Amino acid sequence: MTETVPLRGRRREQAELDSLLERARAGHSGALTVTGGAGVGKTALLNHMAARAATCQPGGVRIERIVASQSEMELAYAGLHQLCGHMMGSAGHLPAPQREAIEAAFGLRQDSAPSPFLVGLALLGLLTEAAGDGALLCVVDDAQWLDDASARAVAFAARRLDAEGVAIVLAMRTVSEAFAGLRSMVVTGLGHDDSRELLRLAAPGGLDPRVRDQLIAEARGNPLALRELPRMLSPAEIAGGFALTGSMSLENRIEQSLIAQLEPLPASTRLLLLLAAADPTGDPVLLWRASAALALGPEDFDAARNADALAIGTRVGFRHPLVRSAVYRAATAEDRRRVHAALADVTSADHDPDRRAWHRASATLHPDEEVAADLERSAARARSRGGAAAAGAFLERAAVLTPMPARRGQRLMAAAEAKHDAGAPESAMRLLDSVHDLPLTTLQKALAARLRARAQYALRRDSGGPQLLLAAAQGLDGLDPALARDTYIEALAAAIYGGRLGETGQVAEVANAILGATAAEESGRARDLILRGQALLAAKGQEAAVATLRRAQRAFLDQAPDALELHWMWFASRAAQDLWDAGALRALADRQVELARAAGVVTVLPIALSLQMLAQTIEGDLDAAEASCDEIDAIKEVTGHPLPQYGRLFLAAYRGQAEETERWATRIRADAHARGEGYALSAVNFSEAILYNGLGRFAEAVESGRRELPYTHELNHAMRTLLELIEAATHTGERELAEQAFEQLASVTRPVGTNWALAVLAMARAQLCAGEEAQSLYLEAIERHRAERIPILEGRCRLLYGEELIRRRRLADAREQLEAAHSILMRCGMNGFAGRAARELRACGGSRHVHAHEGAAQLTKQEFNVAHLAREGLTNRDIGARLFISARTAEYHLGKVFTKLGIKGRAELRTALAEIDPAVQDG
């Protein structure tokens, strides 16, 4: 009866949960986080929802419910296995890469570390299969204790639910980073009247009014506190003495009350409760076997049940999650070691070696090499499942239990590296501090210096980072040449990306150090060539670097890259931009994406996709570029990859979306200063200049473009901004500024002499000329851009040429160029520039109307993407894998497409979609 009163004051919360359940039953999906302090009533609400789901008719609702355990936070994918391990019978319906990834995550397949991205997609597929033709309710209580890998996978799937008939409810004290952005419901304390009624039921003998009022005030509407705190009062206190003082936190006082209720139980029964608290699996067979090892009998199980402390059915559970934590925290260290030892003895070394190793470690007080070696093997298994955080925890505990100092130092180093790879550089630095007094080899000291430099750079991104990385690279010379080269590249990349926000002359200093270290080399390996080529580019310019960089690009395309080369292939793609080589940019970006996908190297994919996005952009395929951005965001979501969202900024600028561009520019500019990344400032200025030129706001384009004039030597976006500045300055009448920008642009295009470089140079020069000379230059630029397949610049060049023809009163010729410009720019989705072309057309007597299929104009972005892929012949499963949705959601959207377009099947899609102008779609 005491459970019903908290729900009386929870009508709003019940209604929200009921609505989510009904949506799932109707074939839709959704996810909800339920947050609030310990004991506030989250579990009671989940119980209500699960009970209601169990009675739903017809069809019923499948219910999957788990309680996450703090003791399993270090076991990669432990929570996910608990939630859906028994669903693996449906894994055969998943695409092979997803099936293999989740099998590797669960230790069912010996493979390289699985992509967290693919594991998240596999979870979405399993949940869809589990829902079948009905509905599925997944409930995770104490979700704050999910291991990081599981939390990210669950959050990834939750964000992509749409039409699967799945409801996910996650209860936690506060919303963790992994679940940020999901729809949230905050559970607060009960109102005064409900609190008073619950207190009356909890103390049926009656309370002195003063005690009652004090308890209500101290409980702050917390139902568990209202039920438990009266049990701590003596008869004298209930009759009119003083209630508990408020010196202890409410949660601690609730725990104290729970423990006080268990104190009358026999010591053996309390040991049984501790045993159950120490085992997060809730396996009753395991509990029986471990209890036998501790000489605990049936009478202890009976006593625990009778005290309402333990429930034993198909799983072992406590009446409230706080009982488990209270029991474990209140136990002595000696008793904890006893129960962990018993659990280790009955846990299978073959089927659950990692949990057994963790129990053994928790049972061990003094250094023990056998136990430490067990943990080290568990760390290796965790690494193979993609659990860097888990590997770090295993190795750190292994180091503590290692008797030999040299071996302890080795394990601490490995733990620090795992922590760094898991995105915890502070923990890595802490562990590195602890190896100072241990005997390390020369190589180990050099490796420690490298790891410290990388962790410090990840933490602070200050101007000293490149110097520390350079020193670490120099320390590895002669000890580990491959790793030394990798660290040199890291140092150079850090200096280049720091740019104007780094120390003056730092890029040249790092580059010259690399040239000195590699002076005697004649290696043809891609990684060695790109290192030397980028150093030449940074120290001596394009002309000195072009031959070496082109050899590096060919090597990356022709050779089978090793892991380091695959990681650094993006540096070759960047070089292609700096050498104005559109073909090499496309080829290198596509190859890196292809290889990273095939190898499942998800850490490489975001930056590879970002370069592929740039290649797609210059090709005028902004829809494909946006799909690449979607994939980057999806990967970042499950990996925590720190790549800033430059792609979103560029796309908004090219599409002429002023508010969106300015929002991203403000965010990225602030982040650039916080990260010490001058490259980001260049990206912002470049994007703003594109936006404002497209919208005809030339004075603002000048303001943004002018900021890059002092930094042309940085190449990349800085040099491309010069073309924007020339266009803006010629429109505002600032010829001197335009000529200054042209001279700088010429200095970074003439030395390379590629078709793209010469096209840009001709386009820029034409704007400073008039008459036949301007015409000749525009036509040259148009032809070169067309040959290079760069329609975004071909269209813009035709727009500028049309404007020049209007000035010369050649209106018929102007209309021809402006019509072509408008058509190209609209096809690319460059709405700002297309709008400018349309205005110029009207000014010279032309007109432009966009006709689109009436139903097509109503398609959402997701429906358009699904329709586009279905038109190409992809199955619903393949569409789901490409768009990071379930096959059922793909089917649902395709059905809506058929209805809106008035067609009956896939065979009619090609004709229907041919009528759609991309510019009318949601951007």
TIVEXVO-777108 format. One record per residue (C-alpha): residue number from 1; z, x, y; residue in one letter. Coordinates in steps of 0.2 Angstrom, whole numbers. Layout:
NUM/Z/X/Y/A $
...
//
This chain:
1/0/0/0/M $
2/3/14/12/T $
3/-15/19/11/E $
4/-20/2/19/T $
5/-11/4/35/V $
6/-20/20/42/P $
7/-37/11/39/L $
8/-31/-4/49/R $
9/-32/6/64/G $
10/-49/14/58/R $
11/-61/0/61/R $
12/-73/10/71/R $
13/-73/25/59/E $
14/-75/13/44/Q $
15/-90/4/52/A $
16/-98/21/55/E $
17/-96/27/37/L $
18/-102/10/31/D $
19/-117/11/42/S $
20/-122/28/35/L $
21/-119/21/17/L $
22/-130/6/20/E $
23/-144/17/28/R $
24/-144/27/12/A $
25/-145/11/1/R $
26/-160/6/12/A $
27/-169/22/7/G $
28/-165/31/23/H $
29/-154/46/25/S $
30/-141/54/36/G $
31/-127/66/38/A $
32/-110/65/47/L $
33/-96/77/50/T $
34/-78/69/50/V $
35/-66/80/60/T $
36/-48/79/64/G $
37/-32/89/61/G $
38/-23/90/44/A $
39/-16/74/38/G $
40/-24/63/52/V $
41/-33/52/39/G $
42/-49/60/35/K $
43/-46/59/16/T $
44/-41/41/17/A $
45/-57/37/25/L $
46/-67/46/12/L $
47/-58/37/-1/N $
48/-62/21/7/H $
49/-81/25/8/M $
50/-82/32/-10/A $
51/-73/16/-16/A $
52/-85/5/-7/R $
53/-100/15/-14/A $
54/-93/13/-31/A $
55/-94/-6/-30/T $
56/-111/-8/-22/C $
57/-123/-19/-31/Q $
58/-136/-20/-36/P $
59/-142/-3/-41/G $
60/-126/6/-36/G $
61/-123/22/-27/V $
62/-121/39/-36/R $
63/-106/48/-29/I $
64/-104/67/-29/E $
65/-87/73/-22/R $
66/-79/90/-21/I $
67/-65/97/-12/V $
68/-69/115/-5/A $
69/-56/128/-9/S $
70/-50/142/3/Q $
71/-48/154/-12/S $
72/-67/152/-16/E $
73/-73/157/2/M $
74/-78/174/-4/E $
75/-88/168/-19/L $
76/-106/166/-14/A $
77/-113/149/-18/Y $
78/-97/143/-26/A $
79/-96/127/-16/G $
80/-114/123/-19/L $
81/-112/126/-38/H $
82/-97/114/-38/Q $
83/-108/101/-28/L $
84/-124/102/-38/C $
85/-123/114/-52/G $
86/-123/99/-64/H $
87/-139/93/-56/M $
88/-149/108/-62/M $
89/-157/98/-76/G $
90/-169/91/-62/S $
91/-173/109/-56/A $
92/-189/108/-66/G $
93/-196/96/-53/H $
94/-194/108/-39/L $
95/-208/120/-33/P $
96/-206/137/-43/A $
97/-200/147/-28/P $
98/-186/135/-24/Q $
99/-181/133/-42/R $
100/-180/152/-45/E $
101/-170/154/-29/A $
102/-157/142/-34/I $
103/-156/148/-51/E $
104/-153/166/-44/A $
105/-140/159/-33/A $
106/-131/152/-47/F $
107/-132/167/-58/G $
108/-144/158/-70/L $
109/-158/171/-67/R $
110/-158/190/-65/Q $
111/-168/192/-49/D $
112/-167/200/-32/S $
113/-156/191/-19/A $
114/-163/174/-17/P $
115/-169/168/0/S $
116/-156/157/8/P $
117/-170/147/16/F $
118/-177/143/-2/L $
119/-160/139/-8/V $
120/-158/126/6/G $
121/-175/118/2/L $
122/-170/118/-17/A $
123/-154/109/-13/L $
124/-163/96/-3/L $
125/-175/93/-18/G $
126/-160/92/-30/L $
127/-152/79/-19/L $
128/-168/69/-18/T $
129/-170/69/-37/E $
130/-151/64/-39/A $
131/-154/49/-28/A $
132/-169/44/-38/G $
133/-174/26/-34/D $
134/-156/22/-28/G $
135/-144/31/-16/A $
136/-133/46/-17/L $
137/-117/49/-8/L $
138/-111/67/-6/C $
139/-93/70/0/V $
140/-86/87/4/V $
141/-68/87/9/D $
142/-60/102/17/D $
143/-78/108/21/A $
144/-71/122/32/Q $
145/-67/131/16/W $
146/-85/131/10/L $
147/-91/149/7/D $
148/-104/154/21/D $
149/-119/154/9/A $
150/-115/136/3/S $
151/-111/130/21/A $
152/-127/136/27/R $
153/-137/128/13/A $
154/-128/111/14/V $
155/-131/111/33/A $
156/-149/115/31/F $
157/-152/101/19/A $
158/-142/89/30/A $
159/-153/92/45/R $
160/-168/88/35/R $
161/-163/72/28/L $
162/-175/58/32/D $
163/-180/45/19/A $
164/-172/51/3/E $
165/-158/38/1/G $
166/-145/52/3/V $
167/-129/51/14/A $
168/-119/67/16/I $
169/-101/67/23/V $
170/-92/83/27/L $
171/-74/82/32/A $
172/-66/97/41/M $
173/-53/101/54/R $
174/-65/107/67/T $
175/-84/108/67/V $
176/-89/125/61/S $
177/-104/135/67/E $
178/-114/131/52/A $
179/-113/112/55/F $
180/-114/112/74/A $
181/-127/99/80/G $
182/-124/87/65/L $
183/-119/70/70/R $
184/-100/70/71/S $
185/-85/58/71/M $
186/-68/63/77/V $
187/-53/55/69/V $
188/-38/54/80/T $
189/-21/48/78/G $
190/-16/30/75/L $
191/-11/19/89/G $
192/8/15/93/H $
193/8/-2/83/D $
194/-1/5/68/D $
195/11/20/68/S $
196/26/10/69/R $
197/20/-1/54/E $
198/16/14/44/L $
199/33/21/48/L $
200/41/5/43/R $
201/33/6/26/L $
202/37/24/23/A $
203/56/21/27/A $
204/58/3/20/P $
205/77/5/22/G $
206/75/5/41/G $
207/77/18/54/L $
208/88/20/69/D $
209/77/15/84/P $
210/80/31/92/R $
211/75/41/77/V $
212/60/29/74/R $
213/54/32/92/D $
214/56/51/91/Q $
215/47/52/74/L $
216/32/41/82/I $
217/31/53/97/A $
218/32/69/86/E $
219/19/63/73/A $
220/7/59/87/R $
221/-1/45/76/G $
222/-4/57/61/N $
223/-3/46/46/P $
224/3/60/34/L $
225/16/65/46/A $
226/22/47/48/L $
227/24/46/29/R $
228/31/63/25/E $
229/43/67/39/L $
230/55/53/36/P $
231/58/60/18/R $
232/65/76/26/M $
233/79/66/35/L $
234/96/65/28/S $
235/105/48/27/P $
236/115/52/42/A $
237/99/56/52/E $
238/91/40/47/I $
239/106/30/52/A $
240/106/37/69/G $
241/107/56/70/G $
242/94/67/77/F $
243/77/69/70/A $
244/68/85/67/L $
245/67/97/82/T $
246/49/101/88/G $
247/50/120/87/S $
248/38/120/71/M $
249/20/115/71/S $
250/16/98/65/L $
251/6/104/50/E $
252/20/116/45/N $
253/33/102/46/R $
254/22/91/35/I $
255/20/106/23/E $
256/39/109/23/Q $
257/42/90/19/S $
258/30/91/5/L $
259/38/106/-2/I $
260/56/99/0/A $
261/50/84/-11/Q $
262/45/96/-25/L $
263/61/107/-24/E $
264/71/95/-36/P $
265/58/98/-50/L $
266/62/111/-63/P $
267/56/129/-59/A $
268/44/128/-74/S $
269/36/112/-66/T $
270/34/120/-49/R $
271/26/135/-58/L $
272/13/123/-66/L $
273/10/116/-48/L $
274/7/134/-42/L $
275/-5/137/-57/L $
276/-15/122/-52/A $
277/-15/127/-34/A $
278/-22/145/-38/A $
279/-36/138/-48/D $
280/-50/130/-37/P $
281/-61/124/-52/T $
282/-49/110/-56/G $
283/-54/112/-74/D $
284/-40/103/-85/P $
285/-44/113/-100/V $
286/-42/130/-91/L $
287/-26/123/-84/L $
288/-19/119/-101/W $
289/-24/136/-108/R $
290/-16/145/-93/A $
291/0/135/-94/S $
292/2/139/-112/A $
293/1/158/-108/A $
294/15/155/-96/L $
295/25/145/-109/A $
296/24/129/-99/L $
297/25/113/-109/G $
298/19/94/-109/P $
299/36/90/-101/E $
300/30/100/-85/D $
301/14/90/-84/F $
302/24/74/-86/D $
303/36/79/-72/A $
304/22/84/-60/A $
305/13/67/-63/R $
306/29/57/-61/N $
307/33/66/-44/A $
308/15/61/-38/D $
309/11/79/-35/A $
310/-3/81/-48/L $
311/-17/70/-55/A $
312/-25/76/-71/I $
313/-41/67/-77/G $
314/-58/74/-78/T $
315/-53/86/-65/R $
316/-36/92/-59/V $
317/-31/87/-41/G $
318/-17/85/-29/F $
319/-13/69/-20/R $
320/-17/78/-4/H $
321/-26/94/0/P $
322/-11/100/10/L $
323/0/99/-6/V $
324/-11/113/-13/R $
325/-10/124/2/S $
326/9/121/4/A $
327/13/125/-14/V $
328/3/141/-14/Y $
329/10/147/3/R $
330/28/143/-2/A $
331/27/153/-18/A $
332/34/171/-20/T $
333/22/185/-21/A $
334/28/188/-39/E $
335/25/170/-45/D $
336/7/171/-37/R $
337/4/187/-47/R $
338/10/178/-63/R $
339/-1/163/-61/V $
340/-17/173/-57/H $
341/-14/185/-72/A $
342/-13/169/-83/A $
343/-29/162/-75/L $
344/-38/179/-77/A $
345/-33/180/-96/D $
346/-40/163/-100/V $
347/-56/164/-88/T $
348/-71/169/-98/S $
349/-77/187/-94/A $
350/-95/182/-100/D $
351/-97/165/-91/H $
352/-86/167/-76/D $
353/-84/186/-73/P $
354/-82/185/-54/D $
355/-68/172/-54/R $
356/-59/182/-68/R $
357/-61/198/-58/A $
358/-54/190/-42/W $
359/-39/183/-52/H $
360/-36/200/-60/R $
361/-36/208/-42/A $
362/-24/194/-36/S $
363/-12/198/-50/A $
364/-13/217/-47/T $
365/0/225/-36/L $
366/-3/244/-38/H $
367/-20/254/-38/P $
368/-29/251/-55/D $
369/-47/258/-57/E $
370/-51/246/-71/E $
371/-48/231/-60/V $
372/-57/240/-45/A $
373/-72/243/-56/A $
374/-72/225/-61/D $
375/-73/220/-43/L $
376/-86/232/-39/E $
377/-97/224/-53/R $
378/-94/207/-45/S $
379/-99/214/-28/A $
380/-116/219/-36/A $
381/-118/202/-44/R $
382/-114/194/-27/A $
383/-127/205/-19/R $
384/-140/200/-31/S $
385/-136/182/-27/R $
386/-138/185/-8/G $
387/-120/185/-5/G $
388/-117/200/7/A $
389/-100/192/13/A $
390/-94/190/-4/A $
391/-99/208/-9/A $
392/-90/214/6/G $
393/-74/205/1/A $
394/-75/211/-17/F $
395/-78/229/-12/L $
396/-64/229/1/E $
397/-52/223/-12/R $
398/-59/235/-24/A $
399/-56/249/-12/A $
400/-37/244/-10/V $
401/-35/245/-28/L $
402/-44/262/-31/T $
403/-33/276/-35/P $
404/-44/291/-31/M $
405/-47/294/-13/P $
406/-65/300/-14/A $
407/-69/284/-24/R $
408/-59/273/-12/R $
409/-70/280/3/G $
410/-86/277/-6/Q $
411/-81/259/-9/R $
412/-75/256/9/L $
413/-91/263/15/M $
414/-100/250/3/A $
415/-89/236/9/A $
416/-92/241/28/A $
417/-111/240/24/E $
418/-110/223/16/A $
419/-99/216/30/K $
420/-112/222/43/H $
421/-126/215/32/D $
422/-117/198/32/A $
423/-116/198/51/G $
424/-99/204/53/A $
425/-100/220/63/P $
426/-82/220/69/E $
427/-76/220/51/S $
428/-88/234/47/A $
429/-81/244/61/M $
430/-63/241/55/R $
431/-67/247/38/L $
432/-76/262/44/L $
433/-60/267/54/D $
434/-51/267/38/S $
435/-62/281/30/V $
436/-57/294/43/H $
437/-44/302/33/D $
438/-53/301/16/L $
439/-63/315/8/P $
440/-82/311/12/L $
441/-97/321/8/T $
442/-109/327/22/T $
443/-121/313/17/L $
444/-107/300/17/Q $
445/-102/306/35/K $
446/-119/304/41/A $
447/-121/287/33/L $
448/-105/282/41/A $
449/-111/288/58/A $
450/-127/278/56/R $
451/-118/262/50/L $
452/-106/264/65/R $
453/-120/266/77/A $
454/-129/250/70/R $
455/-113/240/70/A $
456/-108/245/88/Q $
457/-126/241/94/Y $
458/-125/224/86/A $
459/-108/221/94/L $
460/-112/227/112/R $
461/-130/230/114/R $
462/-125/242/128/D $
463/-136/256/135/S $
464/-127/268/124/G $
465/-134/260/108/G $
466/-150/270/107/P $
467/-141/286/109/Q $
468/-129/283/95/L $
469/-143/278/84/L $
470/-153/293/89/L $
471/-138/305/85/A $
472/-136/296/68/A $
473/-154/299/64/A $
474/-153/317/68/Q $
475/-138/318/57/G $
476/-148/311/43/L $
477/-162/324/45/D $
478/-163/335/29/G $
479/-150/324/20/L $
480/-160/307/18/D $
481/-177/309/26/P $
482/-182/291/23/A $
483/-166/284/30/L $
484/-168/296/45/A $
485/-185/289/49/R $
486/-179/272/48/D $
487/-165/276/60/T $
488/-176/285/72/Y $
489/-187/269/72/I $
490/-171/258/76/E $
491/-166/270/90/A $
492/-184/269/98/L $
493/-185/250/95/A $
494/-168/248/103/A $
495/-173/259/118/A $
496/-189/250/120/I $
497/-181/232/120/Y $
498/-168/238/131/G $
499/-181/243/144/G $
500/-177/241/162/R $
501/-159/236/157/L $
502/-156/252/148/G $
503/-152/270/155/E $
504/-166/277/165/T $
505/-178/288/155/G $
506/-170/283/139/Q $
507/-186/277/131/V $
508/-194/294/134/A $
509/-179/304/129/E $
510/-178/295/112/V $
511/-197/296/110/A $
512/-198/315/114/N $
513/-184/318/101/A $
514/-194/309/88/I $
515/-209/319/92/L $
516/-199/335/91/G $
517/-192/330/74/A $
518/-209/325/67/T $
519/-220/339/75/A $
520/-223/348/58/A $
521/-227/332/48/E $
522/-244/327/41/E $
523/-238/312/32/S $
524/-251/298/29/G $
525/-237/285/25/R $
526/-237/270/36/A $
527/-219/271/41/R $
528/-221/289/47/D $
529/-237/286/56/L $
530/-230/271/65/I $
531/-214/281/70/L $
532/-225/295/77/R $
533/-238/283/85/G $
534/-225/273/94/Q $
535/-216/288/100/A $
536/-232/295/107/L $
537/-236/278/115/L $
538/-218/278/124/A $
539/-219/296/129/A $
540/-237/300/133/K $
541/-246/283/134/G $
542/-260/274/126/Q $
543/-273/287/126/E $
544/-262/300/117/A $
545/-256/287/104/A $
546/-271/277/100/V $
547/-278/287/86/A $
548/-261/288/77/T $
549/-257/270/80/L $
550/-274/265/72/R $
551/-271/276/57/R $
552/-254/267/55/A $
553/-262/250/56/Q $
554/-274/254/43/R $
555/-261/261/32/A $
556/-250/246/34/F $
557/-265/235/29/L $
558/-271/246/15/D $
559/-255/253/7/Q $
560/-243/243/-4/A $
561/-228/244/8/P $
562/-210/249/2/D $
563/-195/239/9/A $
564/-193/249/25/L $
565/-212/248/29/E $
566/-212/230/26/L $
567/-197/228/38/H $
568/-206/239/51/W $
569/-223/232/50/M $
570/-219/221/65/W $
571/-220/238/75/F $
572/-238/240/70/A $
573/-241/222/76/S $
574/-233/226/93/R $
575/-244/241/94/A $
576/-259/230/91/A $
577/-254/220/107/Q $
578/-251/236/117/D $
579/-269/242/112/L $
580/-277/225/115/W $
581/-283/224/97/D $
582/-283/205/93/A $
583/-291/208/76/G $
584/-277/220/71/A $
585/-263/208/77/L $
586/-270/194/67/R $
587/-272/205/51/A $
588/-255/213/52/L $
589/-245/198/56/A $
590/-253/188/42/D $
591/-250/202/30/R $
592/-232/204/35/Q $
593/-229/185/33/V $
594/-238/185/16/E $
595/-229/200/9/L $
596/-212/194/16/A $
597/-215/177/8/R $
598/-220/184/-9/A $
599/-205/196/-10/A $
600/-193/183/-3/G $
601/-187/195/11/V $
602/-181/181/22/V $
603/-173/194/35/T $
604/-191/200/39/V $
605/-199/183/40/L $
606/-193/178/58/P $
607/-200/192/67/I $
608/-216/192/56/A $
609/-218/174/60/L $
610/-215/177/79/S $
611/-230/189/79/L $
612/-240/177/69/Q $
613/-236/164/82/M $
614/-243/175/95/L $
615/-259/178/85/A $
616/-260/159/83/Q $
617/-257/156/101/T $
618/-271/168/107/I $
619/-283/159/94/E $
620/-279/143/104/G $
621/-270/135/89/D $
622/-254/129/97/L $
623/-250/117/84/D $
624/-250/131/71/A $
625/-240/142/82/A $
626/-227/128/84/E $
627/-226/126/65/A $
628/-222/145/65/S $
629/-208/142/77/C $
630/-201/127/67/D $
631/-201/139/52/E $
632/-192/153/62/I $
633/-179/140/67/D $
634/-177/134/49/A $
635/-174/152/43/I $
636/-162/156/57/K $
637/-152/141/53/E $
638/-148/147/35/V $
639/-147/166/39/T $
640/-140/167/56/G $
641/-154/179/61/H $
642/-152/183/80/P $
643/-170/183/85/L $
644/-171/174/102/P $
645/-183/159/104/Q $
646/-197/167/114/Y $
647/-210/157/104/G $
648/-203/140/111/R $
649/-204/148/129/L $
650/-222/153/127/F $
651/-227/137/119/L $
652/-219/127/133/A $
653/-228/138/146/A $
654/-245/137/138/Y $
655/-243/118/136/R $
656/-239/116/154/G $
657/-222/109/151/Q $
658/-212/114/167/A $
659/-195/107/163/E $
660/-195/114/145/E $
661/-201/131/151/T $
662/-189/132/165/E $
663/-174/127/153/R $
664/-179/140/140/W $
665/-182/153/154/A $
666/-164/150/161/T $
667/-157/152/144/R $
668/-166/167/139/I $
669/-164/176/155/R $
670/-145/174/154/A $
671/-146/180/136/D $
672/-156/195/141/A $
673/-143/201/153/H $
674/-129/198/140/A $
675/-139/207/127/R $
676/-145/221/138/G $
677/-163/217/133/E $
678/-176/220/147/G $
679/-190/214/135/Y $
680/-183/197/136/A $
681/-184/197/155/L $
682/-203/202/154/S $
683/-206/188/142/A $
684/-198/176/154/V $
685/-208/182/169/N $
686/-224/182/159/F $
687/-221/164/153/S $
688/-216/157/170/E $
689/-232/165/178/A $
690/-243/156/165/I $
691/-234/140/168/L $
692/-236/140/187/Y $
693/-254/146/186/N $
694/-258/132/174/G $
695/-250/119/186/L $
696/-258/127/202/G $
697/-241/132/209/R $
698/-248/149/213/F $
699/-234/155/225/A $
700/-221/153/211/E $
701/-233/162/199/A $
702/-234/176/212/V $
703/-215/177/212/E $
704/-213/178/194/S $
705/-228/190/191/G $
706/-223/202/205/R $
707/-206/206/196/R $
708/-216/215/182/E $
709/-226/227/194/L $
710/-213/241/192/P $
711/-213/240/173/Y $
712/-231/241/168/T $
713/-227/257/158/H $
714/-217/245/146/E $
715/-234/238/141/L $
716/-233/222/131/N $
717/-229/207/141/H $
718/-227/217/157/A $
719/-245/222/157/M $
720/-251/205/152/R $
721/-242/198/167/T $
722/-253/208/178/L $
723/-268/196/174/L $
724/-257/181/179/E $
725/-252/190/195/L $
726/-270/194/200/I $
727/-275/175/197/E $
728/-260/169/207/A $
729/-262/182/221/A $
730/-280/178/224/T $
731/-277/160/225/H $
732/-263/163/238/T $
733/-274/175/248/G $
734/-263/190/244/E $
735/-278/202/241/R $
736/-269/218/243/E $
737/-256/213/230/L $
738/-270/207/218/A $
739/-279/224/220/E $
740/-263/233/216/Q $
741/-260/223/201/A $
742/-278/226/196/F $
743/-277/245/197/E $
744/-261/244/186/Q $
745/-270/233/174/L $
746/-285/245/173/A $
747/-274/259/169/S $
748/-268/250/153/V $
749/-285/243/148/T $
750/-298/257/151/R $
751/-289/270/140/P $
752/-291/259/124/V $
753/-308/251/127/G $
754/-307/237/115/T $
755/-316/221/117/N $
756/-301/212/122/W $
757/-296/225/135/A $
758/-313/225/142/L $
759/-314/206/143/A $
760/-297/205/152/V $
761/-303/219/164/L $
762/-319/210/168/A $
763/-310/193/170/M $
764/-298/202/182/A $
765/-311/211/192/R $
766/-322/195/194/A $
767/-308/187/204/Q $
768/-309/201/217/L $
769/-328/200/218/C $
770/-340/187/225/A $
771/-358/182/222/G $
772/-369/190/208/E $
773/-356/203/204/E $
774/-342/190/201/A $
775/-355/180/190/Q $
776/-359/194/180/S $
777/-341/199/177/L $
778/-336/181/172/Y $
779/-350/179/160/L $
780/-346/196/152/E $
781/-328/191/151/A $
782/-332/174/143/I $
783/-343/182/130/E $
784/-331/195/125/R $
785/-317/183/124/H $
786/-328/171/113/R $
787/-332/186/102/A $
788/-314/191/100/E $
789/-309/172/96/R $
790/-297/171/111/I $
791/-301/153/117/P $
792/-286/152/128/I $
793/-293/165/139/L $
794/-311/160/137/E $
795/-306/143/143/G $
796/-297/150/158/R $
797/-311/161/162/C $
798/-323/147/163/R $
799/-311/138/174/L $
800/-310/152/186/L $
801/-329/154/186/Y $
802/-331/136/189/G $
803/-319/137/204/E $
804/-330/152/210/E $
805/-346/141/208/L $
806/-338/127/219/I $
807/-335/140/233/R $
808/-353/145/232/R $
809/-358/126/232/R $
810/-367/127/215/R $
811/-359/111/210/L $
812/-370/107/195/A $
813/-367/124/188/D $
814/-348/122/192/A $
815/-347/106/183/R $
816/-355/114/167/E $
817/-342/128/167/Q $
818/-327/116/171/L $
819/-333/103/158/E $
820/-333/117/145/A $
821/-316/124/151/A $
822/-308/107/151/H $
823/-314/104/133/S $
824/-308/121/127/I $
825/-291/120/135/L $
826/-288/102/129/M $
827/-293/107/112/R $
828/-280/121/113/C $
829/-267/110/120/G $
830/-266/119/136/M $
831/-263/104/146/N $
832/-258/112/162/G $
833/-274/122/164/F $
834/-284/107/157/A $
835/-277/96/171/G $
836/-282/109/183/R $
837/-299/109/176/A $
838/-300/90/177/A $
839/-295/91/196/R $
840/-308/104/200/E $
841/-321/93/190/L $
842/-316/78/201/R $
843/-318/88/217/A $
844/-336/93/213/C $
845/-341/75/207/G $
846/-338/76/189/G $
847/-326/66/178/S $
848/-316/68/162/R $
849/-309/55/151/H $
850/-299/57/135/V $
851/-303/45/121/H $
852/-291/44/106/A $
853/-289/33/91/H $
854/-276/19/97/E $
855/-265/21/81/G $
856/-266/40/82/A $
857/-259/40/99/A $
858/-243/33/91/Q $
859/-241/46/78/L $
860/-225/56/80/T $
861/-226/75/78/K $
862/-220/75/60/Q $
863/-232/61/55/E $
864/-247/71/63/F $
865/-241/87/54/N $
866/-240/77/37/V $
867/-257/69/40/A $
868/-265/86/44/H $
869/-258/94/28/L $
870/-263/79/17/A $
871/-280/80/24/R $
872/-281/98/18/E $
873/-277/92/0/G $
874/-259/97/-1/L $
875/-248/86/-13/T $
876/-232/78/-6/N $
877/-222/92/-14/R $
878/-232/105/-6/D $
879/-231/96/11/I $
880/-212/95/9/G $
881/-211/114/5/A $
882/-222/118/20/R $
883/-213/107/33/L $
884/-195/110/26/F $
885/-193/91/21/I $
886/-192/83/4/S $
887/-207/76/-5/A $
888/-200/59/-3/R $
889/-199/61/16/T $
890/-217/67/16/A $
891/-223/52/6/E $
892/-213/41/18/Y $
893/-222/48/34/H $
894/-239/47/25/L $
895/-236/29/22/G $
896/-233/26/41/K $
897/-248/37/45/V $
898/-259/25/34/F $
899/-252/10/43/T $
900/-254/16/61/K $
901/-272/22/57/L $
902/-276/7/48/G $
903/-282/16/33/I $
904/-278/14/14/K $
905/-277/32/7/G $
906/-280/50/9/R $
907/-298/50/7/A $
908/-300/41/24/E $
909/-289/54/33/L $
910/-302/66/38/R $
911/-313/53/47/T $
912/-297/45/55/A $
913/-290/62/61/L $
914/-307/68/67/A $
915/-305/55/81/E $
916/-288/62/87/I $
917/-287/74/102/D $
918/-272/85/99/P $
919/-268/84/117/A $
920/-262/66/115/V $
921/-249/71/102/Q $
922/-231/73/105/D $
923/-230/91/111/G $
//
